[in-house]
Amino acid sequence: MTVTAIAGANWGDEGKGKVTDVLAAEARYVVRYQGGSNAGHTIINPYGKFALHLLPSGVFYPDTVNVIGPGVALNIENLFAELDQLQARGVPEPQLRISDRVQLVLPYHIRFDELEEERLGERKFGSTKQGIAPFYADKYAKLGVQTADLYDERRLRAQLEASLASKNVLLQHLYNKPSLSVDELACGLLQLAERLKPYVCDTTVLLHDALARGEHILVEGQLGALRDPDHGIYPYSTSSSTLAGFAAVGAGLPPHAIKRVVTVVKAYSSCVGEGPFVSEIAGAEADELRTRGGDAGEFGATTGRPRRIGWLDAVATRYGCMLQGTTEVALTNLDVLGYLDEIPVCTAYRIDGKLTDRFPVTAELYRAEPVYDRLPGWKSDISHIRSFAELPANAREYVLRLEQWIGQPIRLISIGPKREQMIER
């Protein structure tokens, strides 16, 4: 078997959690390969509704091994909170493996994230304040703490001392806050380490061995292509690569093993956070779509913030699918559009009076105006339908036109939040 990657085409919030949950039924391993607690995957199953932030989306299948790869930003306390939530709600304890090389989000990363957003004021980036940017800054400045360091107290203290040397200067002289103590931080981490220890292993060897045995592996990313720091709407991006190509790095797998890339696209657009959003709508029109969207409306799984809402942006989606190396598309939330007489789709931008179907750099996006095609709606509930042929003609036409505009085959269509509400083409 080869590896299947599940990734987002847009700003995140596309419904990757449900797609992973559905496909995980046939997977032996599900791997998170980047990001941290700064975004969530919402899943609805017989146990109820869950928002996962760190745990892989295969945790509801007792035979699935769930792996947190070395590319993840691991907040141990948040991880334990998610595990405790599963247990409290009757979910069997999942099989969980955590890379001994994964680095830790520490309390000071969260603190600096909060302080910097406060300092920036109106110039803020819309951070979820989960410490992600400061974490990755430390990682690439070689000041991070790996999980393995928790079991070598001397090394742990040395890393903390190196990291706090500059941070305490900033706390005192930039933010006017008290300095941090290595002893206090080390003590807290060593306590957490005992509970974490049974899950820690060399996950890279684990996954390579699984590949050699022909096991089915799913790798799931966080957010979407437009939040990638290299190819997205920088600087309104996240701090790790959101592309399927990064799964080889963040999971510790050979690049040639990833043969299938399922890119998730929502039937309209939404995002949480700052930055240009060409097809964004506002007012009563946005409020209605936001309220109808998904199982409980369009609100961030991590922050609870109302998501920004817009019509599907085929320009951005085609670009996102290209970046992901898409082999097929999973279209989500098609059922949400059933109340509309007609459905706008942004198929081009007008920038400085000129039409383009190319997704431009951030500076040009701010000058872009959406150009819409409008398709007839189907004005009916489709959540009970289980085959493409049974969909209303206008719903089928919407899917087929999207395929043409984004240039990728739509193989999966979600028409509701539950596992069984997924149509395969």
URVEN-V89331 format. One record per residue. RES is the residue in one letter. SS is DSSP state (@ for helix, = for strand, . for the rest). Layout:
res | ss
RES | SS
RES | SS
This chain:
res | ss
M | .
T | .
V | =
T | =
A | =
I | =
A | =
G | =
A | .
N | .
W | .
G | .
D | .
E | .
G | .
K | @
G | @
K | @
V | @
T | @
D | @
V | @
L | @
A | @
A | @
E | @
A | .
R | .
Y | =
V | =
V | =
R | =
Y | .
Q | .
G | =
G | .
S | .
N | .
A | .
G | .
H | =
T | =
I | =
I | =
N | =
P | .
Y | .
G | =
K | =
F | =
A | =
L | =
H | .
L | .
L | .
P | .
S | .
G | .
V | .
F | .
Y | .
P | .
D | .
T | .
V | =
N | =
V | =
I | =
G | .
P | .
G | .
V | =
A | =
L | =
N | .
I | @
E | @
N | @
L | @
F | @
A | @
E | @
L | @
D | @
Q | @
L | @
Q | @
A | @
R | .
G | .
V | .
P | .
E | .
P | .
Q | =
L | =
R | =
I | =
S | =
D | .
R | .
V | .
Q | =
L | =
V | .
L | .
P | @
Y | @
H | @
I | @
R | @
F | @
D | @
E | @
L | @
E | @
E | @
E | @
R | @
L | @
G | @
E | @
R | @
K | .
F | .
G | .
S | .
T | .
K | .
Q | .
G | .
I | @
A | @
P | @
F | @
Y | @
A | @
D | @
K | @
Y | @
A | .
K | .
L | .
G | .
V | .
Q | =
T | @
A | @
D | @
L | @
Y | @
D | .
E | @
R | @
R | @
L | @
R | @
A | @
Q | @
L | @
E | @
A | @
S | @
L | @
A | @
S | @
K | @
N | @
V | @
L | @
L | @
Q | @
H | @
L | .
Y | .
N | .
K | .
P | .
S | .
L | .
S | .
V | @
D | @
E | @
L | @
A | @
C | @
G | @
L | @
L | @
Q | @
L | @
A | @
E | @
R | @
L | @
K | @
P | @
Y | @
V | =
C | =
D | .
T | @
T | @
V | @
L | @
L | @
H | @
D | @
A | @
L | @
A | @
R | .
G | .
E | .
H | .
I | =
L | =
V | =
E | =
G | =
Q | =
L | =
G | =
A | @
L | @
R | @
D | .
P | .
D | .
H | .
G | .
I | .
Y | .
P | .
Y | .
S | .
T | .
S | .
S | .
S | .
T | .
L | .
A | @
G | @
F | @
A | @
A | @
V | @
G | @
A | @
G | .
L | .
P | .
P | @
H | @
A | @
I | =
K | =
R | =
V | =
V | =
T | =
V | =
V | =
K | =
A | .
Y | .
S | =
S | =
C | =
V | .
G | .
E | .
G | .
P | .
F | .
V | .
S | .
E | =
I | .
A | .
G | @
A | @
E | @
A | @
D | @
E | @
L | @
R | @
T | @
R | @
G | .
G | .
D | .
A | .
G | .
E | .
F | =
G | .
A | .
T | .
T | .
G | .
R | .
P | =
R | .
R | =
I | =
G | =
W | .
L | =
D | =
A | @
V | @
A | @
T | @
R | @
Y | @
G | @
C | @
M | @
L | @
Q | @
G | .
T | .
T | .
E | =
V | =
A | =
L | =
T | =
N | .
L | @
D | @
V | @
L | @
G | @
Y | @
L | .
D | .
E | =
I | =
P | =
V | =
C | =
T | =
A | =
Y | =
R | =
I | =
D | .
G | .
K | =
L | =
T | =
D | .
R | .
F | .
P | .
V | .
T | @
A | @
E | @
L | @
Y | .
R | .
A | =
E | =
P | =
V | =
Y | =
D | =
R | =
L | =
P | =
G | .
W | .
K | .
S | .
D | .
I | .
S | .
H | .
I | .
R | .
S | .
F | @
A | @
E | @
L | .
P | .
A | @
N | @
A | @
R | @
E | @
Y | @
V | @
L | @
R | @
L | @
E | @
Q | @
W | @
I | @
G | .
Q | .
P | .
I | =
R | =
L | =
I | =
S | =
I | .
G | .
P | .
K | .
R | .
E | .
Q | .
M | =
I | =
E | =
R | .
